[in-house]
């Protein structure tokens, strides 16, 4: 009985992860990434201008892509 519960939880988790994986990739393919911030550390932030959603309570929903780098260092 305990094994069946574990197997059911594992199956539900696996299905959820797969659906999230597929849904995420379909949104990224049609994305129009635009730069909106770059930090001195080297992190670069983009937002998807094609998929911005506005909600009635003044909330904006948007996909954000973060690229973490070590920054540009020039050595002599």
FISEFI-179953 format. One record per atom (N, C-alpha, C): chain; x, y negated, z. Coordinates in steps of 0.1 Angstrom, whole numbers. Example, Ala and Ser with C-alpha at 12.3 -4.5 7.8 and 13.67 -1.06 7.14 Angstrom:
! FISEFI-179953
{chaine = A	px = 132	py = 57	pz = 78}
{chaine = A	px = 123	py = 45	pz = 78}
{chaine = A	px = 132	py = 33	pz = 78}
{chaine = A	px = 128	py = 22	pz = 71}
{chaine = A	px = 137	py = 11	pz = 71}
{chaine = A	px = 129	py = 0	pz = 79}
***
This chain:
! FISEFI-179953
{chaine = A	px = 8	py = 12	pz = 0}
{chaine = A	px = 0	py = 0	pz = 0}
{chaine = A	px = 9	py = -13	pz = 0}
{chaine = A	px = 19	py = -12	pz = 8}
{chaine = A	px = 28	py = -24	pz = 9}
{chaine = A	px = 35	py = -27	pz = -4}
{chaine = A	px = 39	py = -16	pz = -11}
{chaine = A	px = 46	py = -17	pz = -24}
{chaine = A	px = 37	py = -23	pz = -34}
{chaine = A	px = 24	py = -19	pz = -34}
{chaine = A	px = 14	py = -25	pz = -44}
{chaine = A	px = 13	py = -40	pz = -42}
{chaine = A	px = 12	py = -45	pz = -30}
{chaine = A	px = 11	py = -59	pz = -27}
{chaine = A	px = 24	py = -66	pz = -32}
{chaine = A	px = 35	py = -61	pz = -30}
{chaine = A	px = 48	py = -67	pz = -35}
{chaine = A	px = 48	py = -67	pz = -50}
{chaine = A	px = 44	py = -56	pz = -56}
{chaine = A	px = 43	py = -55	pz = -71}
{chaine = A	px = 33	py = -65	pz = -77}
{chaine = A	px = 22	py = -67	pz = -70}
{chaine = A	px = 12	py = -77	pz = -75}
{chaine = A	px = 17	py = -91	pz = -74}
{chaine = A	px = 24	py = -94	pz = -62}
{chaine = A	px = 30	py = -108	pz = -61}
{chaine = A	px = 41	py = -110	pz = -71}
{chaine = A	px = 49	py = -100	pz = -73}
{chaine = A	px = 60	py = -102	pz = -83}
{chaine = A	px = 54	py = -104	pz = -97}
{chaine = A	px = 43	py = -97	pz = -101}
{chaine = A	px = 37	py = -98	pz = -114}
{chaine = A	px = 31	py = -112	pz = -116}
{chaine = A	px = 24	py = -117	pz = -106}
{chaine = A	px = 18	py = -130	pz = -106}
{chaine = A	px = 29	py = -141	pz = -108}
{chaine = A	px = 39	py = -139	pz = -100}
{chaine = A	px = 50	py = -149	pz = -101}
{chaine = A	px = 57	py = -149	pz = -115}
{chaine = A	px = 59	py = -137	pz = -120}
{chaine = A	px = 65	py = -136	pz = -133}
{chaine = A	px = 57	py = -142	pz = -144}
{chaine = A	px = 44	py = -139	pz = -144}
{chaine = A	px = 34	py = -145	pz = -153}
{chaine = A	px = 34	py = -160	pz = -152}
{chaine = A	px = 34	py = -165	pz = -140}
{chaine = A	px = 34	py = -180	pz = -138}
{chaine = A	px = 47	py = -186	pz = -144}
{chaine = A	px = 59	py = -180	pz = -141}
{chaine = A	px = 71	py = -185	pz = -146}
{chaine = A	px = 72	py = -185	pz = -161}
{chaine = A	px = 67	py = -174	pz = -167}
{chaine = A	px = 67	py = -173	pz = -182}
{chaine = A	px = 58	py = -184	pz = -188}
{chaine = A	px = 46	py = -186	pz = -182}
{chaine = A	px = 37	py = -196	pz = -188}
{chaine = A	px = 42	py = -210	pz = -187}
{chaine = A	px = 49	py = -213	pz = -175}
{chaine = A	px = 55	py = -226	pz = -173}
{chaine = A	px = 67	py = -228	pz = -183}
{chaine = A	px = 75	py = -217	pz = -186}
{chaine = A	px = 86	py = -218	pz = -195}
{chaine = A	px = 81	py = -221	pz = -209}
{chaine = A	px = 70	py = -214	pz = -213}
{chaine = A	px = 65	py = -216	pz = -227}
{chaine = A	px = 59	py = -230	pz = -228}
{chaine = A	px = 51	py = -234	pz = -218}
{chaine = A	px = 45	py = -247	pz = -218}
{chaine = A	px = 55	py = -258	pz = -219}
{chaine = A	px = 66	py = -257	pz = -211}
{chaine = A	px = 76	py = -267	pz = -211}
{chaine = A	px = 83	py = -268	pz = -224}
{chaine = A	px = 86	py = -257	pz = -231}
{chaine = A	px = 93	py = -258	pz = -243}
{chaine = A	px = 84	py = -264	pz = -254}
{chaine = A	px = 72	py = -261	pz = -254}
{chaine = A	px = 63	py = -267	pz = -265}
{chaine = A	px = 62	py = -282	pz = -263}
{chaine = A	px = 63	py = -288	pz = -251}
{chaine = A	px = 63	py = -302	pz = -249}
{chaine = A	px = 76	py = -308	pz = -253}
{chaine = A	px = 87	py = -302	pz = -251}
{chaine = A	px = 100	py = -307	pz = -253}
{chaine = A	px = 103	py = -308	pz = -268}
{chaine = A	px = 98	py = -299	pz = -276}
{chaine = A	px = 100	py = -299	pz = -291}
{chaine = A	px = 95	py = -312	pz = -297}
{chaine = A	px = 84	py = -317	pz = -293}
{chaine = A	px = 77	py = -329	pz = -299}
{chaine = A	px = 81	py = -341	pz = -292}
{chaine = A	px = 91	py = -341	pz = -283}
{chaine = A	px = 94	py = -352	pz = -275}
{chaine = A	px = 102	py = -363	pz = -283}
{chaine = A	px = 100	py = -375	pz = -279}
{chaine = A	px = 108	py = -387	pz = -284}
{chaine = A	px = 115	py = -393	pz = -273}
{chaine = A	px = 127	py = -388	pz = -270}
{chaine = A	px = 135	py = -392	pz = -258}
{chaine = A	px = 141	py = -406	pz = -260}
{chaine = A	px = 138	py = -415	pz = -251}
{chaine = A	px = 144	py = -428	pz = -251}
{chaine = A	px = 151	py = -431	pz = -238}
{chaine = A	px = 163	py = -437	pz = -239}
{chaine = A	px = 171	py = -441	pz = -228}
{chaine = A	px = 164	py = -451	pz = -219}
{chaine = A	px = 164	py = -449	pz = -206}
{chaine = A	px = 158	py = -460	pz = -198}
{chaine = A	px = 168	py = -463	pz = -186}
{chaine = A	px = 178	py = -455	pz = -183}
{chaine = A	px = 187	py = -459	pz = -173}
{chaine = A	px = 200	py = -451	pz = -174}
{chaine = A	px = 211	py = -457	pz = -171}
{chaine = A	px = 224	py = -450	pz = -170}
{chaine = A	px = 231	py = -456	pz = -158}
{chaine = A	px = 236	py = -447	pz = -150}
{chaine = A	px = 243	py = -451	pz = -138}
{chaine = A	px = 258	py = -452	pz = -139}
{chaine = A	px = 265	py = -459	pz = -130}
{chaine = A	px = 279	py = -460	pz = -131}
{chaine = A	px = 286	py = -447	pz = -128}
{chaine = A	px = 279	py = -438	pz = -121}
{chaine = A	px = 285	py = -424	pz = -119}
{chaine = A	px = 285	py = -416	pz = -131}
{chaine = A	px = 276	py = -419	pz = -141}
{chaine = A	px = 276	py = -412	pz = -153}
{chaine = A	px = 263	py = -405	pz = -156}
{chaine = A	px = 253	py = -405	pz = -147}
{chaine = A	px = 240	py = -399	pz = -149}
{chaine = A	px = 232	py = -407	pz = -159}
{chaine = A	px = 226	py = -400	pz = -168}
{chaine = A	px = 218	py = -407	pz = -179}
{chaine = A	px = 204	py = -402	pz = -178}
{chaine = A	px = 194	py = -411	pz = -178}
{chaine = A	px = 180	py = -408	pz = -177}
{chaine = A	px = 173	py = -412	pz = -189}
{chaine = A	px = 165	py = -403	pz = -195}
{chaine = A	px = 156	py = -405	pz = -206}
{chaine = A	px = 142	py = -402	pz = -203}
{chaine = A	px = 133	py = -409	pz = -210}
{chaine = A	px = 118	py = -406	pz = -208}
{chaine = A	px = 112	py = -403	pz = -222}
{chaine = A	px = 102	py = -395	pz = -222}
{chaine = A	px = 95	py = -391	pz = -234}
{chaine = A	px = 84	py = -401	pz = -237}
{chaine = A	px = 86	py = -409	pz = -247}
{chaine = A	px = 77	py = -420	pz = -251}
{chaine = A	px = 64	py = -414	pz = -258}
{chaine = A	px = 65	py = -402	pz = -263}
{chaine = A	px = 54	py = -396	pz = -270}
{chaine = A	px = 43	py = -390	pz = -261}
{chaine = A	px = 47	py = -387	pz = -249}
{chaine = A	px = 37	py = -380	pz = -240}
{chaine = A	px = 35	py = -388	pz = -227}
{chaine = A	px = 32	py = -400	pz = -228}
{chaine = A	px = 29	py = -408	pz = -216}
{chaine = A	px = 14	py = -408	pz = -214}
{chaine = A	px = 10	py = -404	pz = -201}
{chaine = A	px = -4	py = -404	pz = -198}
{chaine = A	px = -7	py = -414	pz = -187}
{chaine = A	px = -18	py = -421	pz = -188}
{chaine = A	px = -22	py = -431	pz = -178}
{chaine = A	px = -35	py = -426	pz = -171}
{chaine = A	px = -35	py = -426	pz = -158}
{chaine = A	px = -46	py = -422	pz = -150}
{chaine = A	px = -53	py = -434	pz = -144}
{chaine = A	px = -66	py = -433	pz = -141}
{chaine = A	px = -74	py = -444	pz = -136}
{chaine = A	px = -69	py = -451	pz = -123}
{chaine = A	px = -62	py = -444	pz = -115}
{chaine = A	px = -57	py = -449	pz = -102}
{chaine = A	px = -43	py = -455	pz = -104}
{chaine = A	px = -40	py = -461	pz = -115}
{chaine = A	px = -27	py = -468	pz = -118}
{chaine = A	px = -15	py = -458	pz = -117}
{chaine = A	px = -17	py = -446	pz = -120}
{chaine = A	px = -6	py = -436	pz = -120}
{chaine = A	px = -2	py = -433	pz = -134}
{chaine = A	px = 11	py = -433	pz = -137}
{chaine = A	px = 16	py = -430	pz = -150}
{chaine = A	px = 23	py = -416	pz = -149}
{chaine = A	px = 20	py = -407	pz = -158}
{chaine = A	px = 27	py = -394	pz = -158}
{chaine = A	px = 35	py = -394	pz = -171}
{chaine = A	px = 48	py = -390	pz = -169}
{chaine = A	px = 57	py = -390	pz = -181}
{chaine = A	px = 68	py = -379	pz = -178}
{chaine = A	px = 73	py = -373	pz = -189}
{chaine = A	px = 84	py = -363	pz = -188}
{chaine = A	px = 97	py = -371	pz = -187}
{chaine = A	px = 106	py = -367	pz = -178}
{chaine = A	px = 119	py = -373	pz = -176}
{chaine = A	px = 129	py = -363	pz = -178}
{chaine = A	px = 140	py = -367	pz = -185}
{chaine = A	px = 151	py = -358	pz = -187}
{chaine = A	px = 164	py = -364	pz = -181}
{chaine = A	px = 171	py = -357	pz = -173}
{chaine = A	px = 183	py = -362	pz = -166}
{chaine = A	px = 195	py = -354	pz = -171}
{chaine = A	px = 205	py = -362	pz = -175}
{chaine = A	px = 218	py = -356	pz = -178}
{chaine = A	px = 228	py = -360	pz = -168}
{chaine = A	px = 234	py = -351	pz = -161}
{chaine = A	px = 244	py = -354	pz = -151}
{chaine = A	px = 258	py = -352	pz = -156}
{chaine = A	px = 266	py = -362	pz = -156}
{chaine = A	px = 279	py = -361	pz = -161}
{chaine = A	px = 289	py = -366	pz = -150}
{chaine = A	px = 302	py = -365	pz = -153}
{chaine = A	px = 312	py = -370	pz = -143}
{chaine = A	px = 315	py = -384	pz = -146}
{chaine = A	px = 309	py = -390	pz = -156}
{chaine = A	px = 312	py = -404	pz = -160}
{chaine = A	px = 324	py = -404	pz = -170}
{chaine = A	px = 326	py = -416	pz = -175}
{chaine = A	px = 336	py = -418	pz = -185}
{chaine = A	px = 348	py = -423	pz = -178}
{chaine = A	px = 359	py = -416	pz = -177}
{chaine = A	px = 371	py = -420	pz = -170}
{chaine = A	px = 382	py = -421	pz = -181}
{chaine = A	px = 389	py = -432	pz = -181}
{chaine = A	px = 400	py = -434	pz = -190}
{chaine = A	px = 413	py = -433	pz = -182}
{chaine = A	px = 421	py = -424	pz = -185}
{chaine = A	px = 434	py = -422	pz = -178}
{chaine = A	px = 445	py = -426	pz = -187}
{chaine = A	px = 455	py = -433	pz = -180}
{chaine = A	px = 467	py = -437	pz = -188}
{chaine = A	px = 478	py = -426	pz = -187}
***
